[in-house]
Amino acid sequence: MPTQQQSPLYSEYRRRFSFSDMYRSLLHMPSAIGNLKKNRKSQALDSKFIERIMLAVTEVNGCAICSYAHTRMALREGLTEEEIADLLNGDTQTISPYEAKAIAFAQHYADTRGYPDKEAIESLSAFYGPIKTASIIGAIQVIMVGNMYGIPYSAFVSRLRGKPYKNSSFGYEISMLAFGLISMPVAFIHGLVRATFEHRR
């Protein structure tokens, strides 16, 4: 299992994203970051719950660097190695019944590339209420962006180590990394404007 010194090894992409996937996810960042900041103040969800959500999303997307980083964070937050290993293997049997619905939704969100069913969102909100739901979705949206950038970065690092991913290319890795950096400020402003207009409706 991954530890503080070791991250999962991949030889190919589990999930490969496009430029449009990344830009659309970046649009959510202003509101997602805002919701997580509110959560830190209110402690609607504790930090362990947030880390479990992020590990669940990372497992679906298969991001080596994010698995490594969030394993370290989860260990610092007090999650056991068994809990972390189970989440990174897609096993939710050790998750409490209260958190299971959010973890399942996080997996669904990642599996649909950010297009969750309307019914799934409504069910989540009915169970947790609007404030906790906003925090759950915010955590998912933040780690989705991290995964979308981390996956090509992981592939690029693996290439530098002489083990390129089977279904990747140098051009794809570099272009995704460059696109993420260039589009981030534009998408952030676009997301702020969009969130402002949606809030006024």
Secondary structure, DSSP 8 states (H G I E B T S, - for coil): --BTTB----SS-SS---HHHHHHHHHTHHHHHHHHHHHHHH-SS-HHHHHHHHHHHHHHHT-HHHHHHHHHHHHHHT--HHHHHHHHTT--TTS-HHHHHHHHHHHHHHHTTS---HHHHHHHHHHH-HHHHHHHHHHHHHHHHHHHHHHHHHHHHHHHTT---TT--HHHHHHHHHHHHHHHHHHHHHHHHHHHHHHH-
